[in-house]
Amino acid sequence: ARLLGQGDDQKASRVLSTSFFLAFGIGLMLTIFGISFMTPMVRLLGATPDCEQYSIDYATYVLWAAPFMATSFVLNQCLRAEGSATFSMVGMVTGAVLNIALDPLLIFTFDLGVAGAGWATIISQFVSFVLLFRYDAVYALFYMLAIPLVILVGRMFKTRLKKIYKESGFCCALCVRIRGRCWSISCGEGCGVGTQGI
């Protein structure tokens, strides 16, 4: 937003392309890591033996969609920064509505069960990605290597440092969830259900 306000469209394109490839790379690493350590991951996140296989089935599909989910988030924020808030909203809402519509269709009509919910997530996220990936985003990708990646990443983290601190509550929530899982194991599955609900 600052670069666009300064009229430096070329550097803004470079920042967009760097953010895009970083998000895609992080999403891809998350996919590889999650698929490789699927069972320990779902157990860490609170899956009980009764629902462990369902968690694995759903998480497998969601992890395959992780690169598209990450890049859609980046494109959404970039569109908002350039003043295209309406187009950004349309892209995200379309994916959400499509996910809601596909869930019962794939789960019950096509009798895919948990796999249907996973496929609904993949399809809806990919549609959002395509809608947000406009022609000017394609043009911006060609400027990725014009500025050293390390310099751009440093500037981006410096600019977003305050927001990172504000959003660090996610890490706290994850720690509380893991702690609650440990507590539920010691107290029994009944307590575990209550903990997951909280």
N, C-alpha and C positions, 0 to 999 in steps of 0.2 A: 504493500500500500504506500509506503514512504517513497519507494523508487518510482512508482507510477505518478505520485504527486509531484515528484521532481522532474517528471518528463523523461526519465531514463528508461524507456521501454525495453531497450536491448538488455540491460542488466536485470530488469525485472523478469524477462524471459529466461535468463540464465538461472536466476533464483528458483523460478518455477520448475525448470528442468531438473535442477539439482535435487529439489524437494521430491519431485516425482520419482526419480530413480532411487533415492534413499528410501522412500516409503516402500517402493516395490521390493527393494533388496531386503529390508527388514521384515516385510511380510513373507518373503520367500524363505528367509532363515527361520522365521517362526513356524512356517509349514514343515520344513525339514526337521527342526528340533521337536515339534509336537508329534509328528508321525513316528519319529524314532523313539520317543519316550512317552508314548501315549498312555499306557497303563499307569505308570507312576504319576503322571500329570493329573489324570482324572481323579486318582485317589487323593492327591494333595489338595485338589479343589473341592473335595468333600463327597465324592461318589462312594456310596455304600456297595457291598457285594451284590445286593439285589438289583441295583440299577447301574452297576459298573459297565456292563456290556452295552446298555442303551446309551450311556454317556460316550463310550468309545465310538459307537456307530455315528452319533450326531457330530461329535468333535472332529471325526475324520473328514467329513464333508466341509465343515466350517473352516478347518485349517487349509484345505485346498483353495478356499476362497479368500484367504487372508491377504495375499498380495493385492487383489482387486479391492478389498475393503480398505486397506491402508492407502492405496493411491486415490480411491474415491474421496476419502477424508481430506487428503491434501488438495485435490482439485476443487473440492467444495470450499475450503478455506481460501484458496486463491481466487476463485470466482467472487466470493464475498469481498475480498480485498480490492478487487478492481471495480466493484460497484454493481456486479451482476447477482445481487442477492435473490432476485426472483427466479432466475434460471437455476441457481444453486438449490433453492427450495424445491423447485420442480423435480430436479434430478434425484434428490434424497427422498422426497415424498413418494415419487413414482416407485422407487425400489421398495419402500416400506409397504405401500398398498399392494404391490404385486406379491410381496412375501405373505401378507395376510390372506390374499386370495388363493395363492398356490398351496398353502399349508393344508387346508381341509381337502383340497382336490387331490393332492398327491398322497396324503396320509390315508384317507378313507376311500375315495373313488378308485384310485389305482392300487390301493392296498399295499403301499410301500412302507408304512409304519414310520419309524424314526428316520429311516433313510429318506422318506419323502420330505420330512421337515428339513433335512440337510440339503436336499436338492432344491427346495424352495429358497433357502438362504443363498445358495450359490447362484441361482438364476437371477434373483432379485438384485443381488450385489453386482453381478455382471452387467445387468441392464442399467443400474445407476452409474456404473463406471463408463459405459458407452455414452450415456447422455451427457455426463460431465466432461468427457474427453472431446472437447470441441476442436475445430480446425486450428484455432490459434494456439491450443496446447500442443498440437502436433508440430506446429512451426517452432514453438519454443524449445522443443527437445533438441534441435540441431545446435543450440548454443551451449550445451552442457559443458563441453571441454574448453570453452573460451576463457574461463576463469578457473584457477586451480580449485579443486573440490574442497580441499582443507580450509582454504580462506573463506569460502562461502559458508561452509558448515559452521565455522567459528563465529561469523557474523550473525548467522541465523540463531545459534544457541544464545549468543549474547543478547540479541533482541528479545528472545522469548523466555529469558531466564525467569522473569517475574511470574509469568503464567505457569511455567513448570513448577515453581514453588506452590502456586495456588492449587494446581491439579495433583499435587503429591498426595492428596487425600486418598487417591486410588490405591496407592501403596499401603497406606494405613488400613484401608478396608480389606485389602488382601491379607494382611497380617492378622487382622481380627478374625477373618474367615478361617485361616489355617489354625489359629489358636482355638477357635470354636470347634473345629473338626477334632482336634486333639482332646478337647474337653468332652465332646460327645462320645468319643471312643471309651473314655474312662467312666462315663456315667451310664452308657447304654444307648441303644439305637433310638429309644423314645426321646431322650434329650437331644439326640442328634437332629431329629426332624425339626424340633423347635429351634435349634440353633441355626439350621439352614434357612428357616423361614425368616428369622431376624436378619 
